Amino acid sequence: MSVILPDAGDFNFASRPADLHAVTRTRPIQKLLLSPRKIFGLMSQAIGGGAVNLKQLIYFTKIIEHGNITRAAEQLNLAQTALGIQIRNLEEEVGVALLERHSRGVRPTRAGKILETHAYEILQRIDTALEEVRGATGLEKKSFIIGVTPSIMRLVGAELLTVSQTADSATFRFVEELSFQLLAALTRDEIDYAFAFNIDPTSGVCREALLEERLYFVTADDGERDRSPIGLEEILRTDLALLSSRDIIWNIIHKAAARRSLDVDVAFEVQSTGAIKALVERGVATSVMPYGIIAQELSRKAFVARPISETDVVRTLYLIWSEKSGADVPAKIRELLLGPLVALYSRRLGSQARLL
């Protein structure tokens, strides 16, 4: 099997002590056979050197997917100002405003919606052309697009890319998004399978529970922090920073608190995981996070992670796929990805994981 591996423009691999590699996705959740950098390089002559380029279109669609420039910049591994400049340059070139700001982020203007439609069409046409070229030269193989969450990618992404090279009749491409975004992408037929957390029963979607993962209470490391298990009631007396109500951790905390008739007062509701980690590291806030998201900070002793005493403050990892693909997972997916991923991920988590 040959695997379409990303170049430096797709992922950033950061070496860590011990056995962890962080892998951060920096391309949108489109079925692209090439990275944005490669596409831009291949198409630059066709564009003719104009100010509007494919990279800007990819950035623009990414912002619309997230509805927030900060989150899009984080996923693209770009500075927010750099991404903002790219979009302003795009707006100047087309001569109209493409995005409008509101209290929680951005949304496309009428002109922006039109450009969004054409941008996806352009990217899809490139993808189709490349598939046809490969088919004509006998290079076409069965291709699977696999969605994974940021915490999975940070813990086992490098190993996944290596494991996926062991087959000889298929290609595997990985995209990284939050669980609810992966579910949405699956229902739009943009990905084939996804490893995602806390997926409720959904019409047209099959799911298989894989493991339960206990979460950590996270604070800044001042050298004197308690590292023993902590109860939920004590956690709720701290200045918590969480994402919005669409986020899995937010819902886990609120549901666990409701079962115990405890009030939840979120001190900081922020727009990105990066912003939460910045607040925690400065000692301004605390949070509840999975190990994969904080592994790098723990390795450099920026955070202290305390196990949570309550056994229901957990998230469940599922493999999800469309009913249109059949009721069962193909043996190739199960053998090459499902088994190795669950084994690697649970090994990284240690006692915080329970296989289902």
Secondary structure, DSSP 8 states (H G I E B T S, - for coil): -------TTTEEEEE-STT-EEEEE-S-SS--SS-HHHHHHHHHHHHTT-S--HHHHHHHHHHHHHT-HHHHHHHHT--HHHHHHHHHHHHHHHTS--EEEETTEEEE-HHHHHHHHHHHHHHHHHHHHHHHHHHHTT---EEEEEEE-HHHHHHHHHHHHHHGGG-SSEEEEEEE--HHHHHHHHHTTS-SEEEEES----TTEEEEEEEEEE-EEEEE--S----S-B-HHHHTTS-BEE--TTSHHHHHHHHHHHHTT-----SEE-S-HHHHHHHHHTTS-BEEE-HHHHHHHHHTTSEEEEEBS-TT-EEEEEEEEEGGG-SS--HHHIIIIIHHHHHHHHHHHGGGEEE-
